[in-house]
Amino acid sequence: MRRLAALLALALAALALAACGEEDRETPASAPAPELRVDVTEAGDPQSFTCADGCDEQAIAEVVASTEDTMRACTELYGGPETAHVTGTLDGRAVDVTITRNNGCGIADYEALFEALGVEPPIAR
């Protein structure tokens, strides 16, 4: 009986020690919110947009990646004078991209960017 009591006391002490520090554990940090700013020129008055709650970060990342693809074929179709300058951070990576509507790829990127931001793309009138 003494052995059983000693084992029980030892087990309880081990459980108590194992529980120590549970509240001290750090919770995993959530992914930082994107800090993006889009400045639009040549579409009337200059405008600025940010990636607020609800923007599609994955779609914006795809737009940024597509602007870096030097091998894609783009139609030679002029879409207008509008320029979007995207700066900030996305997925912890610095972003500094300029999107113009001077060809088919730029037109598609411009429209996809503003769709991901959840706003109508500014177009010169």
N, C-alpha and C positions, 0 to 999 in steps of 0.2 A: 504494500500500500504506500509506503514511503517512497518507493521508486516511482510509482505512478504519479504521486503528488509532485515529486521533483521534476519528472518529465513534463507534466502539465505546466508547472511554473516556468520551466525553461522554454516551452513552446509559446506560452503567453508573452514572455519577455522578448522572444525573437519576433513575434508578430508586432509587438509595440515598437520595437526598433525598426522594423521594416516599414511601418507606417510613418515614422518620423521623416520629415522632409517632403512629404507628398505635396503639401501646399506650396513648397518652395520651388517646385519644378516649373520651368518656364513653359508657357503654352506656345505652340508653334505660331510664329508671326504670319499673319495673312499677307498675301501678295500686296505690295504697295500699289496704291491707285496710280494710274498713269498720270503723268504731269505733262500733258501736251497742250500746246497753243498753236492755233492755226490763224495766221494773219493773211487776209485776202486783199489784194490790190487790183486795180484796173477793172473793178466791177461796180463802179460808182464810188461812193464814199468808202474809205478803208474800213474793214470790219475785222473783228477778232472773235474767235470761238475757242472754247476749251473742251476737253474731254471730261464732261461732268458725269455724274452717275447715270448709267444707262447707255453709255456709248459702247459700241462693239469693238473691244480692244483687239480681238483676233482679226477682224476685218481691217482695222487700221494697220496692224502689223503686216497683213498681206499687201496692202496698198504700198506701204513703205518698201517692202521686199520687191514688189514689181517695179518700182522706180529704179531700183539698183540693177535690174536685169538688162544688161547691155545687148543681149542677143535676141530680144523679142522683136518681131516684125510689127511695125506700126503703119497704119494707113497715113498717107499724106493729106490729111483732111484738117483744115484749120477750124477750131471750135470757138475761138474768141480770145480776147486779150487777158482774160482773168488769170491771176497767179495766186496760188496758195502756198504759203511758206509754213511748213510744219516743224516745230522745234519742241524740245523737252526730252522726257524719258518715257520709254515704253518697255515693259518687262526688264527694267534695270539697265536698259541700253540707251545711250544717247541717240537722239533723232534730230537730224537737220536736213530736211528734204524740201525742195521746191518743185511744185507741180504746176505745169502750164497746160493750157488747152491748145497747144500748137500742132498736135497730131492726134490720131485716133487713140493711141495709148494714153496720152495725157488727158484727153476727154474722159476716157473710161476711169482713170485713176481719180480725177477730180470728182466725178459723180459718185464713185465708190467711197471716197473719203467722207463726203458730206452725208451720204447714206449711213455710214458707220457712226457719224456724230449725231445723227437723228435730226438733221436740219436740211432745209432746202438749199441747194448750192447757189451761191450768189452769182448771178449772170449779168453782164453789162447790158444795158437797154439802149 
